[in-house]
């Protein structure tokens, strides 16, 4: 998504692509907000391998000392996630430390959106919430909404799109999934709010959507 805007495929005239550290409170009130979300389990597995590769091929960022310790102990996302419920105290503690150490794995949506009250106070500024799981169709919707050129496309180069490497085992066992669903409980609550926005707003015709936003109504009624 970022590369479609900043990679020479589109000249951004009305869209500012912020770096990851910018939170919703850094965005002036009244500015439209666009963001995409991803299921926390998929994000966990992707983030685990991204940092295990030190961000390659798109980026290059060395491990922190705590990340080095984590990756020396846990080879796969499943091994780390299963260890969160280990009966061995040392293993369980090491897993929790790793979850809090690995960049992308330790992050929460609330790092950017603070809490439910702050997010709901800014919901009228939300222009679009996309989903990684429906990235292509959501991107086409966004293009139409923002009147982008029809030829604007998402990058196909795996390096630019930061796709995973062939051979990475992202399989998560049932126990791993249960542990992660507990770990990311607050993030799933965030996705519930986003899902409500999508079901309330994306079903509206464009004309009604813009009239609603112009009147300052929020997405919840």
Protein Blocks (a to p, Z undefined) as FASTA:
>chain_A
ZZmmmnopaccfkbccddfklcfklpcghiacddddddfklmmmmmmmmmmnnopakbcc
dddfklmmmmmmmmbfklmmmmmmccblklmmmmmmmmmmmghjlpcfklmnopamlmmm
mmmmpmbdcdfklmmmmmmmmmmmnopafklccdfblklnopacehiacbdcfklmmmmm
mmmmmmmmmmmmmmmmmmmmmmpcfklmmmmmmnopafkZZ
